[in-house]
Amino acid sequence: MDWMKIVAALALIMFIVYLFPRARHMMENSPKGSSADWMGFVVPILVIVLFVMLLVQLV
Amino acid sequence: MDQNYSTIGRSSRTKQAIEINKVLRNTYMLLAMTLLFSGLTASISMMMNMPPMTYLISVIGGMVIAMFVLPRFAHSTAGIGIVFLITGLLGFGLGPILSMYASVPNGSNIIMLSLGGTGVIFMGLSAYVLATRKDFSFLGGFLMVGFLLVLVAAVANIFLAIPAMSLMISAVVIMLMSGFILHDTSRIIHGGETNYILATIGLYMTIFNIFISLLQILGIMGGDD
């Protein structure tokens, strides 16, 4: 239904507007991560990607 | 004199550690209860055979309460009731989605895999943070900007309705929400989040989004979407 699409889009836009100042604040104030810190993030995310691929195989 | 300072410092650190453990324990307890409550409201919604628009209305209602009402009550016991209201509403909205999946062949398998997969992802990432005690506060800005970009893509795809883009958005949401689990759990164990009500709602939202995205990915890849 078209009205549902419009309501969903408006809700998402409202959410974006609400989150934008918070995102900007976090961008400006988050500490910078070292390459070791980023590796500590990338490795578990890769494991999650492989896990999701395994789930897809199981369907 | 030095010994006195050392004793005071140790006592303060012990107090902080006890406080952090309390926040963590309360967060996981409230999270478990809200997940069970969501399961209950989802079952009620399925039994009532609610129409698909229930999902949209519940999600919008839940988000509005989480954004504008919860912050006012987060430091009082009324906040617990608000958390149950939000999670119950989101669970109720899931009912029609689950009914839709349950009605297609292999649908119950997709639901169970999504549920189990969400549990494994959440517990695995939480255990990773709790075991390594790494500080993931540096992820905050990256995750928020990534999430905003995904929301913009989701708005575009409401009108474009490209299945490959839906799949891509769901995959990115799972990665971002996994990042938020690392970030939020690390914030709790490093004393950055001392309010278990806000911690619970943050973790609940990540679990909810991972579950919905997994359902979509497995539904599309399973050929039953």
Contacts between the chains, C-beta under 8 A, distances in Angstrom:
chain1	res1	chain2	res2	distance
A	1	B	53	7.7
A	4	B	53	6.0
A	4	B	56	6.0
A	5	B	158	5.1
A	5	B	159	6.6
A	7	B	56	6.3
A	7	B	60	7.4
A	8	B	56	5.8
A	8	B	158	5.5
A	9	B	155	5.2
A	9	B	158	5.0
A	9	B	159	7.2
A	11	B	56	7.7
A	11	B	59	7.5
A	11	B	60	4.8
A	11	B	63	7.1
A	12	B	151	5.5
A	12	B	154	5.9
A	12	B	155	4.8
A	12	B	158	7.5
A	13	B	155	6.2
A	15	B	63	6.4
A	15	B	67	8.0
A	15	B	151	6.2
A	16	B	148	6.0
A	16	B	151	5.1
A	16	B	152	6.7
A	16	B	155	7.6
A	18	B	67	5.8
A	19	B	144	6.9
A	19	B	147	7.2
A	19	B	148	6.0
A	19	B	151	7.6
A	20	B	148	6.7
A	22	B	144	6.5
A	23	B	141	7.2
A	23	B	144	3.8
A	23	B	145	5.6
A	23	B	147	7.6
A	23	B	148	5.4
A	26	B	140	4.3
A	26	B	141	4.4
A	26	B	144	4.8
A	27	B	141	3.7
A	27	B	144	7.1
A	27	B	145	6.2
A	28	B	141	7.5
A	29	B	140	7.9
A	29	B	141	7.7
A	30	B	137	6.6
A	30	B	138	5.7
A	30	B	139	7.4
A	30	B	140	4.2
A	30	B	141	4.0
A	30	B	142	7.5
A	31	B	137	5.8
A	31	B	138	5.0
A	32	B	138	6.2
A	33	B	138	3.3
A	33	B	139	7.2
A	37	B	134	7.4
A	37	B	135	7.8
A	37	B	136	7.8
A	37	B	138	5.7
A	40	B	132	7.2
A	40	B	134	5.2
A	40	B	136	7.8
A	41	B	136	6.7
A	41	B	139	6.2
A	41	B	179	6.7
A	41	B	182	6.6
A	44	B	124	7.7
A	44	B	125	6.2
A	44	B	128	5.5
A	44	B	178	7.1
A	44	B	182	7.0
A	45	B	175	5.5
A	45	B	178	5.8
A	45	B	179	6.9
A	47	B	124	7.6
A	48	B	121	5.9
A	48	B	124	8.0
A	48	B	125	7.6
A	48	B	174	6.7
A	48	B	175	6.8
A	48	B	178	4.9
A	49	B	171	7.9
A	49	B	175	7.1
A	51	B	117	7.1
A	51	B	120	6.9
A	51	B	121	6.9
A	52	B	117	7.2
A	52	B	171	7.3
A	52	B	174	6.3
A	52	B	214	7.1
A	52	B	217	6.7
A	55	B	113	5.4
A	55	B	114	7.9
A	55	B	117	4.9
A	55	B	214	7.0
A	55	B	218	6.3
A	56	B	217	6.8
A	56	B	218	6.5
A	56	B	221	4.5
A	56	B	222	7.9
A	58	B	113	6.0
A	59	B	106	6.9
A	59	B	109	6.7
A	59	B	110	6.1
A	59	B	113	6.4
A	59	B	218	5.0
A	59	B	221	6.1
A	59	B	222	3.9
